[in-house]
């Protein structure tokens, strides 16, 4: 989803494939809908805090040191980005 060119190439491969989308990808809902309509299975690639180093994880990353309310808010934001996923 973030790399639209390659995402489009994979969507056009024969189904079924399992595709995982980062929820902050541009137009992720439309990309996921097109993949689902093409017969592919969808998963949400939820961004999580890295074990080491300072990596750009994008928005709504699941952080281990936040309170339950903040964790649930981030998870809900990620799971609301598109529909039709199985995991």
VEXSE-69076 format. One line per 10 residues: number of its first residue (from 1); their letters; for each residue x, y negated, z negated of N, C-alpha, C, O. Coordinates in nm, 4 decimals. Atoms other than C-alpha are relative to their C-alpha. Last residue first. Layout:
N
NUM	a	X Y Z X Y Z X Y Z X Y Z ~ ...
***
This chain:
87
87	xxxxxxxxxx	-0.0934 -0.0043 0.1111 -0.6391 1.0714 -1.0388 0.0857 -0.1232 -0.0047 0.1706 -0.1360 -0.0930 ~ 0.0259 -0.1212 0.0784 -0.9244 1.1378 -0.8025 0.0926 0.0109 -0.1192 0.0715 0.0956 -0.2060 ~ -0.1184 -0.0778 0.0369 -0.9441 0.7959 -0.6416 -0.0402 0.1202 -0.0846 -0.1450 0.1212 -0.1491 ~ -0.0114 -0.1262 -0.0711 -1.2581 0.6724 -0.4674 0.1210 0.0842 -0.0348 0.1469 0.1846 0.0314 ~ 0.0906 -0.1096 0.0355 -1.2500 0.3087 -0.5656 0.0371 0.1282 0.0739 0.1143 0.1270 0.1697 ~ 0.0662 -0.0642 -0.1146 -0.9959 0.0282 -0.5684 -0.0800 0.1186 -0.0492 -0.0662 0.1616 -0.1637 ~ -0.0525 0.0589 -0.1242 -0.8325 -0.2244 -0.8030 -0.0627 0.0600 0.1264 -0.0792 -0.0090 0.2270 ~ 0.1070 0.0725 -0.0692 -1.0504 -0.1341 -1.1009 0.0423 -0.0532 0.1365 -0.0383 -0.1140 0.2069 ~ 0.0993 -0.0968 -0.0482 -0.8175 0.1346 -1.2356 -0.1159 -0.0651 0.0745 -0.1949 0.0035 0.1393 ~ -0.0582 -0.0898 -0.0998 -0.5292 -0.1129 -1.2586 -0.1042 0.0944 0.0592 -0.1071 0.1156 0.1804
77	xxxxxxxxxx	-0.0310 0.0804 -0.1185 -0.7318 -0.3823 -1.4337 0.0558 0.0880 0.1109 0.0188 0.0727 0.2273 ~ 0.1257 0.0289 -0.0698 -0.8760 -0.1218 -1.6714 0.0228 -0.0828 0.1255 -0.0412 -0.0586 0.2279 ~ 0.0440 -0.1233 -0.0649 -0.5261 0.0001 -1.7598 -0.1296 -0.0224 0.0775 -0.1429 0.0248 0.1905 ~ -0.0888 -0.0257 -0.1132 -0.4034 -0.3542 -1.8278 -0.0439 0.1253 0.0752 -0.0461 0.1257 0.1983 ~ 0.0268 0.1035 -0.1003 -0.7066 -0.4333 -2.0451 0.0860 0.0227 0.1245 0.0369 0.0126 0.2369 ~ 0.1254 -0.0342 -0.0694 -0.6736 -0.1021 -2.2306 -0.0324 -0.1008 0.1098 -0.0810 -0.0628 0.2163 ~ -0.0243 -0.1217 -0.0782 -0.3085 -0.1733 -2.3125 -0.1244 0.0391 0.0787 -0.1160 0.0708 0.1973 ~ -0.0786 0.0400 -0.1166 -0.3870 -0.5285 -2.4227 0.0269 0.1199 0.0910 0.0225 0.1077 0.2134 ~ 0.0844 0.0857 -0.0847 -0.6646 -0.4074 -2.6557 0.0740 -0.0391 0.1284 0.0172 -0.0310 0.2373 ~ 0.0940 -0.0839 -0.0762 -0.4499 -0.1222 -2.7919 -0.0863 -0.0823 0.0948 -0.1128 -0.0393 0.2071
67	xxxxxxxxxx	0.1124 -0.0544 0.0764 -0.1710 -0.3540 -2.8992 -0.0970 0.0737 0.0916 -0.0905 0.0620 0.2140 ~ 0.1122 0.0931 0.0076 0.1464 -0.3883 -2.6976 -0.1137 0.0640 -0.0790 -0.1181 0.1857 -0.0973 ~ -0.0015 0.0794 0.1224 0.4832 -0.2153 -2.7503 -0.1128 -0.1029 -0.0088 -0.0985 -0.2033 -0.0785 ~ 0.0174 -0.0797 0.1220 0.4546 0.0715 -2.5001 -0.0163 -0.0826 -0.1270 -0.0691 -0.0316 -0.2258 ~ -0.1153 0.0197 0.0887 0.3913 -0.1507 -2.1968 -0.0220 0.0777 -0.1294 -0.1333 0.0783 -0.1821 ~ 0.0294 -0.0573 0.1308 0.1542 -0.0492 -1.9183 0.1266 -0.0046 -0.0835 0.2261 0.0606 -0.0517 ~ -0.0822 -0.1158 0.0345 0.2245 -0.2886 -1.6319 -0.0408 0.0507 -0.1384 -0.0715 -0.0285 -0.2275 ~ 0.0781 -0.0999 0.0747 -0.0631 -0.5182 -1.5443 0.0762 0.1289 -0.0282 0.0194 0.2381 -0.0273 ~ 0.0936 0.0387 0.1051 0.1341 -0.7156 -1.2858 -0.0673 0.1209 -0.0657 -0.0712 0.2306 -0.0099 ~ 0.1240 0.0587 -0.0474 0.4392 -0.5931 -1.0944 -0.0921 -0.0330 -0.1164 -0.0557 -0.0128 -0.2323
57	xxxxxxxxxx	0.1064 -0.1007 0.0004 0.7016 -0.3521 -1.2248 -0.1311 -0.0533 0.0548 -0.2262 0.0232 0.0715 ~ 0.1247 0.0722 -0.0253 1.0020 -0.5681 -1.1361 -0.1115 0.1034 0.0141 -0.1219 0.1708 0.1166 ~ 0.0570 -0.0196 -0.1330 1.2829 -0.3698 -1.2961 -0.1270 -0.0819 0.0135 -0.1975 -0.1047 -0.0848 ~ 0.1029 0.1004 -0.0253 1.4850 -0.4867 -1.5946 -0.0473 0.0140 0.1443 0.0057 -0.0512 0.2342 ~ -0.0202 0.1071 -0.0963 1.6874 -0.1953 -1.7151 -0.1196 -0.0909 0.0154 -0.2256 -0.0697 -0.0436 ~ -0.1219 0.0795 0.0113 1.5997 0.1297 -1.8807 -0.0019 -0.1122 0.1019 -0.0651 -0.1020 0.2070 ~ -0.0781 -0.0457 0.1153 1.2920 0.3397 -1.9517 0.1208 -0.0890 -0.0247 0.1540 -0.1194 -0.1392 ~ -0.1134 -0.0885 -0.0275 1.0777 0.1387 -1.7102 0.0714 0.0402 -0.1284 0.0675 -0.0325 -0.2277 ~ -0.1280 0.0598 0.0381 0.7412 0.0006 -1.8223 0.1131 0.0982 0.0292 0.1002 0.2175 0.0014 ~ -0.0364 -0.0183 0.1402 0.4517 0.1567 -1.6343 0.1367 -0.0616 -0.0255 0.2173 -0.0771 0.0662
47	xxxxxxxxxx	-0.1352 0.0439 0.0358 0.2775 0.0691 -1.3086 0.0238 0.0112 -0.1505 -0.0585 -0.0314 -0.2315 ~ 0.0043 0.0998 0.1065 -0.0319 0.2831 -1.2423 0.1426 -0.0403 -0.0373 0.2237 0.0456 -0.0722 ~ -0.1377 0.0005 0.0509 -0.0069 0.4637 -0.9084 0.0084 -0.1128 -0.1030 0.0408 -0.2266 -0.0689 ~ -0.0450 0.1323 0.0422 -0.3786 0.5228 -0.8552 0.1404 0.0153 -0.0568 0.1624 0.0937 -0.1491 ~ -0.0402 0.0092 0.1395 -0.4503 0.8406 -0.6596 0.0419 -0.1441 -0.0283 0.0869 -0.2155 0.0613 ~ -0.0629 0.1200 0.0559 -0.6383 0.8939 -0.3370 0.0345 0.0162 -0.1468 -0.0374 0.0799 -0.2238 ~ 0.0284 0.0072 0.1428 -0.7218 1.2014 -0.1266 0.0797 -0.1170 -0.0578 0.1925 -0.1428 -0.0157 ~ -0.1081 -0.0182 0.0965 -0.7149 1.1571 0.2504 -0.0500 -0.0133 -0.1432 -0.1499 -0.0801 -0.1701 ~ -0.0014 -0.1342 0.0561 -0.9984 1.2175 0.4952 0.1084 0.0270 -0.1015 0.1320 0.1421 -0.1380 ~ -0.0802 -0.0836 -0.0892 -0.9584 0.9144 0.7240 0.0159 0.1418 -0.0538 0.0787 0.2259 0.0105
37	xxxxxxxxxx	0.0825 -0.0254 -0.1188 -1.2445 0.7446 0.5376 0.0726 0.0880 0.1014 0.0092 0.1561 0.1819 ~ 0.1057 -0.0926 0.0418 -1.0396 0.7818 0.2186 -0.0881 0.0365 0.1191 -0.1242 0.1528 0.1367 ~ -0.0628 -0.1305 0.0220 -0.7369 0.6211 0.3834 -0.1040 0.1046 -0.0363 -0.0997 0.2170 0.0137 ~ -0.0349 -0.0539 -0.1312 -0.9507 0.3354 0.5190 0.0640 0.1387 -0.0136 0.0350 0.2288 0.0651 ~ 0.1250 -0.0389 -0.0679 -1.1076 0.2783 0.1779 0.0307 0.0639 0.1353 -0.0276 0.1663 0.1710 ~ 0.0468 -0.1242 0.0614 -0.7645 0.2822 0.0144 -0.1281 0.0490 0.0661 -0.1444 0.1687 0.0899 ~ -0.0915 -0.1069 -0.0414 -0.6317 0.0204 0.2555 -0.0472 0.1349 -0.0538 -0.0480 0.2344 0.0186 ~ 0.0266 -0.0281 -0.1410 -0.9392 -0.1975 0.2050 0.0903 0.1128 0.0507 0.0459 0.1994 0.1261 ~ 0.1335 -0.0608 -0.0092 -0.9152 -0.1770 -0.1737 -0.0320 0.0369 0.1446 -0.0882 0.1434 0.1702 ~ -0.0050 -0.1414 0.0361 -0.5374 -0.2338 -0.1638 -0.1367 0.0667 0.0126 -0.1442 0.1833 0.0514
27	xxxxxxxxxx	0.1146 -0.0673 -0.0636 -0.5731 -0.5617 0.0267 -0.0062 0.1493 -0.0320 -0.0439 0.2296 0.0533 ~ 0.0893 0.0911 -0.0727 -0.2262 -0.6697 -0.0918 -0.1082 0.0807 0.0719 -0.0781 0.1777 0.1416 ~ -0.0313 0.0162 -0.1424 -0.0799 -0.4101 -0.3267 -0.1031 -0.0914 0.0663 -0.2209 -0.0910 0.0304 ~ -0.0211 0.1408 -0.0316 -0.1466 -0.4754 -0.6958 0.0372 -0.0231 0.1464 0.0673 -0.1359 0.1854 ~ 0.1218 0.0792 0.0031 -0.3085 -0.1373 -0.7650 0.0186 -0.1468 0.0354 -0.0803 -0.2155 0.0611 ~ -0.0194 0.0936 0.1101 -0.0070 0.0633 -0.6502 -0.1173 -0.0966 0.0013 -0.1512 -0.1493 0.1072 ~ -0.0103 0.1440 -0.0253 -0.1498 0.3249 -0.4167 0.0277 -0.0753 -0.1290 -0.0359 -0.0504 -0.2315 ~ 0.0026 0.0764 0.1250 -0.0974 0.7003 -0.4241 0.0244 -0.1462 0.0323 0.1204 -0.1807 0.1014 ~ -0.0664 0.1301 -0.0071 -0.1869 0.9046 -0.1166 -0.0167 -0.0724 -0.1325 -0.1265 -0.0775 -0.1880 ~ 0.0263 0.0730 0.1234 -0.2708 1.2744 -0.1168 0.0842 -0.1261 0.0043 0.2064 -0.1205 0.0174
17	xxxxxxxxxx	-0.1209 0.0361 0.0733 -0.2840 1.4084 0.2370 -0.0439 -0.0657 -0.1295 -0.1538 -0.1206 -0.1369 ~ 0.0006 0.0835 0.1193 -0.5698 1.5885 0.4092 0.1407 -0.0238 -0.0543 0.2243 0.0665 -0.0549 ~ 0.0354 -0.0313 0.1382 -0.5673 1.4806 0.6749 0.0009 0.1507 -0.0229 0.0042 0.2281 0.0727 ~ 0.1153 -0.0889 0.0168 -0.3771 1.4237 1.0004 -0.0272 0.0282 -0.1485 0.0658 0.0516 -0.2258 ~ -0.0387 -0.1409 -0.0087 -0.1421 1.1240 0.9862 -0.1236 0.0884 -0.0198 -0.2214 0.0451 -0.0807 ~ 0.0288 -0.0554 -0.1320 -0.2978 0.7828 1.0585 0.0482 0.1436 0.0193 0.0235 0.2031 0.1242 ~ 0.1456 -0.0106 -0.0151 -0.3119 0.6853 0.6919 -0.0345 0.0683 0.1312 -0.1311 0.1444 0.1381 ~ 0.0422 -0.1183 0.0754 0.0612 0.7615 0.6734 -0.1505 0.0205 0.0106 -0.1964 0.1338 0.0252 ~ -0.0501 -0.1185 -0.0690 0.1455 0.5147 0.9520 -0.0465 0.1276 -0.0707 -0.0858 0.2239 -0.0050 ~ 0.0843 -0.0200 -0.1183 -0.0787 0.2509 0.7962 0.0442 0.1243 0.0771 -0.0394 0.1998 0.1267
7	xxxxxxx	0.1301 -0.0484 0.0480 0.0992 0.2911 0.4644 -0.0922 0.0297 0.1169 -0.1604 0.1322 0.1192 ~ -0.0120 -0.1435 0.0253 0.4332 0.2597 0.6426 -0.1300 0.0599 -0.0535 -0.1617 0.1753 -0.0247 ~ -0.0355 -0.0677 -0.1246 0.3441 -0.0782 0.7924 0.0056 0.1514 -0.0209 -0.0537 0.2274 0.0557 ~ 0.1187 -0.0218 -0.0843 0.1630 -0.1957 0.4787 0.0320 0.0764 0.1284 -0.0478 0.1596 0.1717 ~ -0.0626 0.0004 -0.1325 0.4584 -0.1508 0.2465 -0.1098 0.0349 0.1011 -0.1314 0.1515 0.1342 ~ -0.0845 0.1186 0.0030 0.2782 -0.2451 -0.0772 0.0710 -0.0150 0.1341 0.0833 -0.1263 0.1853 ~ 0.0799 0.1199 0.0000 0.0000 0.0000 0.0000 0.0834 -0.1252 0.0000 0.0485 -0.2220 0.0675
***
